[in-house]
Amino acid sequence: MESFQWGIIGLGLIGGSIARRLAQQGFPVLGADSDPATRAEASASGVFEALLDPPALVAAADGVILATPVGSIEVLLQTLPWRPGQLVLDTGSTKRRIVAAMGRLPEGVSAVGGHPMAGKERSGFQAADPDLFLGKPFLLVPTPRTTPEAAARAEALVAALGARPIWMDAEVHDRRVAWVSHLPYVVAMALMAAAEAAEDPALWEIAASGFRDATRVAASDPRMMGEVVRSNADEICAAVELLCQVLARWRDDLRASPPLLPSEWEHLAVRRQALRFPT
Amino acid sequence: MESFQWGIIGLGLIGGSIARRLAQQGFPVLGADSDPATRAEASASGVFEALLDPPALVAAADGVILATPVGSIEVLLQTLPWRPGQLVLDTGSTKRRIVAAMGRLPEGVSAVGGHPMAGKERSGFQAADPDLFLGKPFLLVPTPRTTPEAAARAEALVAALGARPIWMDAEVHDRRVAWVSHLPYVVAMALMAAAEAAEDPALWEIAASGFRDATRVAASDPRMMGEVVRSNADEICAAVELLCQVLARWRDDLRASPPLLPSEWEHLAVRRQALRFPT
């Protein structure tokens, strides 16, 4: 990626981690963020060649990575002064609406949808970590503006981050992340809501690692996750529906006398034991 | 606890960890386990004064800790040759049935229900860890056989394990663990079942830390957890019912156009961020 100038708009955990990794690998990086405190931290970090406002960054960068919340990504795609020959990537957690917005970019601007499957409980530039993406899946989604060169450049970026590129269409992407990311988030929130409904403060004293892990993602920024959930509401509703059908069936088993264990539990436990996750 | 002889029946993760901690603190410990391989490991560990069969252990120990699966605890309470003056404790994850069985022990045998809120993904004596209970809640439940001396002895044991004793009645215990342990377990299994129902093997390639943590407890031994769930089925069904009501309400919010975020999400995120767990 010699002599290719990257620019990143949105310097939170994801954008900041990409910037740190690229800088570590010797690539020049420009940055933009709407928050003055984030700009001050980013400036002090020495990671960036320069911090610009978004239009100036778009004017100066060969490749622009949009790493803001999903709602703002759509707005930035519509409003920034994109230039033919330029590449745009994003890191949003849902892809159908963003890919559609990428299809409306001016002719000659190339674009690829992106979604790194990596996160942390902490957010913000201060939590940024150049190793955040190592060994993790980085989902890549073709758009009406994805040229072969753009695809190769996106894959080279993923390789530079130490992540694994996995291509899939936007519809498939949004369905899959509904199952593995958004449903677990909604369920973690529901476990919190149900435990709160018990109105028993002592619950929080005895909650152990099982509850901690089951609800960990409920601590995510609800405004950021709220945008994600709204943008994938149809797929998430379908997943919630299926989950509730499973739970209703099991509740009937457990209400039998003597209580029956759901017949698939042994199989599900074995499946879960066999799953391997990138750490 | 000088000159007090402890005996532990069931040398899996919990019984083995108690044994290792007591031995480390200089207390003599007898052990019993129905599995020959576990007995061989326990014998080779040098932790135990002797490994006996359960009736011989009951004949020799001043205090007996039943650390087998919950179903066997009830059987052992009914069938072993308990002696007046002896103390019995257990470590089962549900307490109503066990406490009732303790109430049927011979006169003069004292008994306290116990439940350490500690666990691991791995099980068995090989995973036993003397530090497993450090700083963790150790729930203690009074029984019709709980004398003041028995209560003090149980608290001294919890102190020796480095855990925090928290007393509560069996009914309250079983309701609380339904919310913080059993519901998260059932939900983790349901997330696995729902993801399997999607019939998309690529899901497992992109599942990241959110899915990993949300489903971690689903990897527990389903036979051990099955006994626990059966013994607390009424409370778990009530918790599942409430959870599904919450999810149905939120699904309706998300189906609105434009999708509404459930009004309590901001509050729930703040609550979860504020929770502190013993590590």
Interface residues (C-beta under 8 A of the other chain):
Chain A: M117 A118 G119 K136 P137 L139 I166 M168 R175 R176 V177 W179 V180 S181 L183 P184 Y185 V186 V187 A188 M189 A190 L191 M192 A193 A194 A195 E196 A197 A198 D200 A202 L203 W204 E205 I206 A207 A208 S209 G210 F211 R212 D213 A214 T215 R216 V217 A218 A219 S220 D221 P222 R223 M225 G226 V229 R230 A233 I236 C237 A239 V240 E241 L242 L243 C244 V246 L247 A248 W250 R251 L254 R255 P258 P259 L261 P262 E264 W265 E266 L268 A269 R271 R272 Q273 L275 F277 P278
Chain B: M117 A118 G119 K136 P137 L139 I166 M168 R175 R176 V177 W179 V180 S181 L183 P184 Y185 V186 V187 A188 M189 A190 L191 M192 A193 A194 A195 E196 A197 A198 D200 A202 L203 W204 E205 I206 A207 A208 S209 G210 F211 R212 D213 A214 T215 R216 V217 A218 A219 S220 D221 P222 R223 M225 G226 V229 R230 A233 I236 C237 A239 V240 E241 L242 L243 C244 V246 L247 A248 W250 R251 L254 R255 P258 P259 L261 P262 E264 W265 E266 L268 A269 R271 R272 Q273 L275 F277 P278
